[in-house]
Structure formats: C-alpha cells, structure tokens
Amino acid sequence: MIHLAHLAAIIAVLSTAVIYGTDVFCALVQRPALARVDDDALTAVMGNVHRFGDQRLPVPGILGIIGAAAASVLAALAGRPIASATAGAALALLAVWLLLYLRISAPINRALTAAADNHQTPANARALQRGWDRIIVPRAILQGLATAALCVSLIS
C-alpha cells in the first residue's frame, strides 16, 4: 500500500511542479517584463498566453490534486500518519490555490483572452494585469509549499 501512496505522491509532485514552475516564472520574469510593454502588446500577449494556459494547464493541475488526495488516503491506509498528513496538507494548499485561481485569475484570463480574440485593447488592460499580478506570488508560494509537503510525504 505504501508503494501506491508513493506512486500517487510522485505523480502529484511532478504535476504540481509544472504549475509551481509556471507561477514562479510568471512572478519572476513575466510580471516585470510586462511592465515594460504597452497596453496593446500586453493584451495580445497575455490574452494568448492565458488561452493556451487555460487549455493545457488544467491537466497537471487536476493530476496534482488527485495525486495528493490519493497519496493522503493511501498513506493513511498503509499506517503512515505523517505521510498522510503532509499529503493532506498539500491537498489543502492546492485547494486554496484553486480557489484563488477560479475567483481572481480565471475571470481576468477570460477578459484578456476575449480582448485578444477581438483585437481590442480594453481601457482597463493594465488594471486587469495588476489584479492578476497581485496574486501570482501567493499562488507560487502555495504551489511551492504543496510541492514541498508532497516531497515530505515521500520520506515520511
């Protein structure tokens, strides 16, 4: 049973690391780079980035959540309470991340994607991006903590 828990945790680590790396890149590179472009470029680039991100990143995101849940349950069944608790903590962190994404990031993503599709630059393009930027660091921290918790579950 512990081998299944480890397999689930490994899948969760790898999947969560995809989102973690993406969010860290956005916080460290994308955010300051976008501050240096005009609103037309910001809208076109971010609208298209969000289009592909929102299409492709749900797969690793969902696998991370499912993997963390499975790792927690399987570790509990294997009699490994620390591994179960740390995988469960990762699941909770990922749930908070998902809530932030759904409530704040996703609506902004849709607005910028629609603007890019229509070849328009909304008057509030910069404000939309500032709203997105204000939670990218907390999102990256949540993903990093979840990844770390899943790694701890593997050695517990």
PyMOL commands that set and color helices and strands:
alter all, ss='L'
color gray80, all
select helices_A, chain A and resi 2-34+39-56+58-77+81-117+125-133+136-155
alter helices_A, ss='H'
color red, helices_A
deselect
rebuild
show_as cartoon
